């Protein structure tokens, strides 16, 4: 079969996506080799260990000279454990007494498993969200009440709710996977079909509405001041001139023991909107394009490859531009408007959860290094404004 026209089943298998759960990966039943049990035990008590200021002592007692598992889900589980431990180790005291290096017992296995996954050795979206959930009742609904986060940073119930909000958003995106595959098919020479293309495109606005509805529920479990003062620091990266680690973090025994910069966990690392951009021909330029290109390196390799596949093979926008069919153009523009709506909501939430809390006189002064940037090191409001403008520009004239 022509590699540019993969079936839905082939897409699911090759790129580790699902028509039911989107980009989520269920690792809840995975068991690591017992040699990693000491790491799991410390990570499971991360909040307690950080609050008692003993996480660094606990980590430094570990022995990281262990074999990296071969299975993809096992590797993701290990990456999740090691990156949560890394976040706790570095940010135990906020920006006070930040260590300049990550000890070898974490740094070496973390970089090895990151290389195996094609990811970065830092707490990022795949390990924090995509592979960090479990259902309480596997026969029950996929919603907040029936989900738990497997690991979380300090911050009380708000920490888990923040993670689960994004988990549910990702699941709500799932129907868009099939819609994208079908829309690509019905806008490709030889299989062009305007009626079927409209039907596929019409799925996407409904998906975006469901994602927005879920996103708005973040307020039910995460207080803006709590997010800014307590949670956000644990999702932060290092380097790029940003205090308290302007040169980056030394991963002991790796990278020549030189300081290395890493972006922190960010919603920009989600594949959802990037895959829609790739499918629908939404383009970005300048600084925002550079940022979006860079954060794909923090995705799971297969998800990054899915973006590349869709970007290379999608003919949707070009077909819509030349088909001279009002229904097709209208369906396409509704997709653009819906994506713009979600991005606008994201900008509003960033304003509520970062900008406004950062202006309080009683804010936590031990997290000032990320006051004006996102956890991914971007000047967040400028970036989001430009992304929204780029999306608006992609609407077509009827």
Long-range contacts (C-beta under 8 A, 24 or more apart in sequence): 4-188, 4-312, 4-313, 5-184, 5-185, 5-188, 5-191, 5-313, 6-181, 6-309, 7-181, 8-177, 8-178, 8-181, 8-182, 11-177, 11-181, 11-306, 12-177, 14-302, 14-305, 15-302, 15-303, 15-305, 15-306, 15-309, 16-72, 16-300, 16-302, 16-303, 17-177, 17-302, 17-303, 17-306, 18-174, 18-177, 19-174, 19-175, 19-177, 19-178, 20-174, 21-142, 21-170, 21-171, 21-174, 22-170, 22-171, 22-172, 22-173, 22-174, 22-176, 22-177, 22-272, 23-130, 23-170, 23-173, 23-270, 23-271, 23-272, 23-303, 24-130, 24-131, 24-133, 24-167, 24-170, 24-171, 25-73, 25-76, 25-126, 25-130, 25-131, 25-300, 26-73, 26-133, 26-134, 27-73, 27-76, 27-77, 27-80, 27-131, 27-150, 28-133, 28-134, 28-135, 28-150, 30-71, 30-73, 30-74, 30-77, 32-69, 32-74, 32-77, 32-78, 32-81, 33-66, 33-67, 33-69, 35-66, 35-67, 36-66, 36-78, 36-81, 38-62, 38-63, 39-64, 39-81, 39-82, 39-85, 40-81, 42-85, 43-81, 43-84, 43-85, 43-151, 44-151, 46-84, 46-85, 46-88, 46-151, 46-152, 46-153, 46-154, 47-152, 47-153, 47-154, 47-155, 47-159, 49-88, 50-88, 50-92, 50-153, 50-154, 51-154, 53-92, 53-93, 55-85, 55-88, 55-89, 55-92, 56-89, 56-92, 56-99, 59-85, 59-88, 59-89, 59-103, 59-105, 59-106, 60-103, 60-105, 62-105, 62-106, 63-105, 64-104, 64-105, 64-106, 64-107, 64-108, 64-109, 65-105, 65-108, 66-109, 68-109, 68-112, 68-113, 68-116, 72-117, 73-131, 75-113, 75-116, 75-117, 76-117, 76-126, 76-127, 76-131, 76-300, 77-131, 78-109, 78-113, 79-110, 79-113, 79-114, 79-117, 79-119, 79-126, 79-127, 80-127, 80-128, 80-131, 80-132, 80-150, 80-151, 81-151, 82-106, 82-109, 82-110, 82-113, 82-121, 83-110, 83-121, 83-122, 83-123, 83-124, 83-127, 83-128, 84-123, 84-127, 84-128, 84-151, 84-152, 84-153, 86-110, 86-121, 86-122, 86-123, 87-123, 87-153, 87-234, 87-235, 88-153, 88-154, 88-234, 90-238, 90-249, 91-233, 91-234, 91-236, 93-366, 94-233, 94-364, 94-366, 94-367, 95-233, 95-243, 95-244, 95-366, 95-367, 95-368, 95-369, 96-366, 98-244, 98-245, 100-245, 100-249, 100-250, 100-259, 101-249, 101-250, 101-251, 101-252, 101-257, 102-249, 102-250, 102-251, 102-252, 103-252, 104-252, 104-253, 107-251, 107-252, 107-253, 107-254, 108-251, 108-252, 108-253, 108-254, 110-251, 111-251, 111-254, 111-255, 117-300, 117-301, 118-300, 118-301, 118-304, 119-298, 119-299, 119-300, 119-301, 120-262, 120-263, 120-297, 120-298, 121-251, 121-254, 121-262, 122-237, 122-262, 122-263, 122-264, 122-265, 122-298, 123-234, 123-235, 123-264, 123-265, 124-263, 124-264, 124-265, 124-266, 124-269, 124-298, 125-166, 125-265, 125-266, 125-267, 125-269, 125-270, 125-298, 125-299, 126-269, 126-298, 126-299, 126-300, 126-303, 128-163, 128-235, 128-265, 129-163, 129-166, 129-167, 129-170, 129-270, 130-167, 130-170, 130-300, 132-163, 132-167, 133-163, 133-164, 133-167, 142-168, 142-171, 143-168, 144-168, 144-217, 144-221, 153-231, 153-234, 153-235, 154-230, 154-231, 154-234, 155-226, 155-227, 155-230, 155-231, 155-234, 156-226, 156-230, 157-221, 158-221, 158-222, 158-223, 158-226, 158-227, 158-230, 158-231, 159-230, 159-231, 160-221, 161-218, 161-220, 161-221, 161-222, 162-218, 162-221, 162-222, 162-227, 162-231, 164-221, 165-214, 165-215, 165-217, 165-218, 165-221, 165-222, 166-267, 166-270, 168-214, 168-217, 169-211, 169-214, 169-215, 169-272, 170-270, 170-272, 172-207, 172-210, 172-211, 172-214, 173-207, 173-211, 173-272, 175-203, 175-206, 175-207, 176-203, 176-204, 176-207, 176-272, 176-275, 176-276, 178-203, 179-203, 179-204, 179-207, 180-275, 180-276, 180-279, 180-310, 180-314, 183-279, 183-316, 184-279, 184-310, 184-313, 184-314, 184-315, 184-316, 187-314, 187-315, 187-316, 187-318, 187-319, 187-320, 188-315, 188-319, 189-315, 192-319, 194-323, 194-325, 194-327, 194-328, 197-316, 197-319, 197-328, 197-331, 198-327, 198-328, 198-331, 201-316, 201-328, 201-331, 201-332, 201-334, 201-335, 202-331, 202-334, 204-276, 204-334, 204-335, 204-338, 204-339, 205-334, 205-335, 205-337, 205-338, 207-338, 208-338, 208-339, 208-341, 208-342, 209-338, 211-272, 211-342, 212-341, 212-342, 212-345, 215-342, 215-345, 215-346, 215-349, 216-345, 218-349, 222-353, 224-352, 224-353, 224-356, 224-357, 225-357, 225-360, 225-363, 227-353, 227-354, 227-357, 228-353, 228-354, 228-357, 228-358, 228-363, 228-364, 228-367, 229-357, 229-363, 229-364, 229-367, 230-364, 232-354, 232-367, 232-370, 232-375, 233-366, 233-367, 233-370, 235-264, 235-265, 235-266, 235-375, 236-264, 236-369, 236-370, 236-375, 237-261, 237-262, 237-263, 237-264, 237-375, 237-376, 237-377, 238-262, 239-377, 240-377, 242-369, 242-370, 242-373, 242-377, 243-368, 243-369, 244-369, 263-294, 263-295, 263-298, 263-375, 263-376, 263-377, 264-374, 264-375, 264-376, 264-377, 265-375, 265-376, 266-295, 266-298, 266-374, 266-375, 266-376, 266-378, 267-346, 268-292, 268-295, 268-374, 268-376, 268-378, 269-295, 269-298, 269-299, 269-376, 271-299, 271-303, 271-304, 271-306, 271-307, 273-339, 273-342, 273-343, 274-307, 275-306, 275-307, 275-310, 276-335, 276-339, 278-307, 278-310, 278-311, 278-314, 279-310, 279-314, 279-316, 280-314, 280-316, 280-317, 280-332, 280-335, 280-336, 280-339, 280-394, 281-314, 281-316, 281-317, 281-318, 281-394, 282-336, 282-339, 282-390, 282-391, 282-394, 283-390, 283-394, 284-386, 284-387, 284-390, 285-390, 286-386, 287-383, 287-386, 288-383, 288-386, 288-387, 288-390, 291-376, 291-378, 291-383, 295-376, 317-394, 320-396, 321-396, 326-398, 329-396, 329-397, 329-398, 330-398, 332-396, 333-395, 333-396, 333-398, 336-391, 336-392, 336-394, 336-395, 337-395, 339-391, 340-388, 340-391, 340-392, 343-384, 343-387, 343-388, 343-391, 344-388, 346-384, 347-381, 347-384, 347-385, 347-388, 350-374, 350-380, 350-381, 350-384, 351-381, 354-380, 355-381
